[in-house]
Amino acid sequence: MSSASDDPIALDVHAHLVPVDPAALAGIAGVEWDAARGVIVVDGHTVGVKALYDPQGLVRWMDAHHVERAWISAPPPLYRPQLDRQASRAWTHYINAGLRDLAAQHPGRLAPMLHLPLEHPEEAAATAIACIRDGATRFAAPAGGHATPTFSDASLAPLWEALDRASAFLFLHPGQCCDGRLGAFYLENLLGNPCETTVAAAHLVFGGVAEKYPRIRFCLAHAGGATAMLAGRWQRGWDTERPGVDRQREAPRLALRRFYVDSIAHDERALALAAGVFGDDHVLFGSDWPFPMGLPEPQQQLAAVAPALRPKVLRENALPLLQVSGAD
């Protein structure tokens, strides 16, 4: 009989890497490769977590924890929402080409989720259309932050249409927190990140986006932030016809069943709540590798998850996605 520590994990949907091409970076304003320290400096901010630059390290970690595949995305310090459209186009091209190259080094183990610069809706749509034309179906984008339009904004409709036609998977990860009150106590991460994701989910629900584009497989980072806790309140607002709530759109409880979330809740009761709200078949394993706020010891950290839910999170729920998106 195998122990819990031997349980295989089919897919890590939340793993970060930073692509490094010093020659290409030399032509990109605001970004510098510090070869002496082995880190990128982005707009004056040192991205100092060394494991972000080590795809082999990610694969070694996967081997150690029985993780078969990982879908990799750029971490938030690389989002750069303040760029103008031309600069954003060049930066997005750099990120996506780099993620493809990193994945190509480990076929069958790593696959890219290509970055979409939502702060420029037309550019995001153009990027998605071009990538889909080349066969891509997995994407990642900032869930809120400075300069990013709300997800119910009409300017994003061409992007949603393109992703819907392709039945794309879209991983939404919080970007820079917009609330200056959260500068203390690491609250930008502890509170701001889940709140940004929750705001994004609210606009997708109340704006009717998830309903109108049902083939997009939206996936919310960090177990959906605070969304599961607020689902009942959202439904109550819909039931009682609160001002601004469009009753012609799908009820929140139904809309939320369209979303996937990752498993990074850090509490088995919170994860159970997320499974109840989004569906126990819509919770996917995510590690947030290599950040300490993730699940670096997944078998141990998820040991208290209910026995009926655990195999779904670790394996079963990912299998249909792998069949649709390919196992690359």
VENLINJO-V876355 format. One record per backbone hydrogen bond with DSSP energy under -1.0 kcal/mol. NH is the residue of the N-H (numbers start at 1). CO is the residue of the C=O. If there is no record, write none. Layout:
BEGIN
nh = [NH:NH]
co = [CO:CO]
END
This chain:
BEGIN
nh = [6:7:9:10:12:13:15:16:17:18:25:26:27:28:31:32:34:35:38:39:41:42:43:45:47:48:50:52:53:54:58:59:60:61:62:63:64:65:66:67:68:70:71:72:73:78:79:83:88:89:90:91:92:93:94:95:96:97:98:99:100:101:102:103:104:105:106:109:110:111:113:114:116:118:120:124:125:126:127:128:129:130:131:132:133:134:135:136:139:140:141:143:144:148:153:156:157:160:161:162:163:164:165:166:167:168:169:170:171:172:173:182:183:187:189:190:191:192:195:196:197:198:199:200:201:202:203:204:205:206:207:208:210:212:213:216:217:218:219:220:221:224:225:227:230:234:235:236:237:238:239:240:241:242:245:249:255:256:258:259:260:261:262:265:271:272:273:274:275:276:277:278:279:282:284:285:288:291:294:295:301:302:303:305:309:310:313:314:315:316:317:319:322:323:324:325:326]
co = [3:4:66:314:69:285:71:289:73:52:21:22:24:25:28:41:39:33:34:34:32:45:30:42:40:46:48:49:50:51:54:55:56:57:58:59:60:61:63:62:9:109:12:111:15:75:76:80:84:85:86:87:88:89:90:91:92:93:94:95:96:97:98:99:100:101:103:106:106:70:72:138:140:116:117:120:121:122:123:124:125:126:127:128:129:130:132:131:169:114:171:173:142:145:150:153:154:156:157:158:159:160:161:162:164:163:137:217:139:219:141:179:180:184:186:186:187:187:191:192:193:194:195:196:197:198:199:200:201:202:203:205:204:208:209:213:168:216:170:260:172:221:222:224:226:230:231:232:233:234:235:236:238:237:242:246:251:252:255:256:218:282:220:263:267:268:269:270:271:272:273:274:275:279:261:313:14:288:291:287:297:298:300:302:306:306:309:310:311:311:312:315:318:319:320:321:322]
END
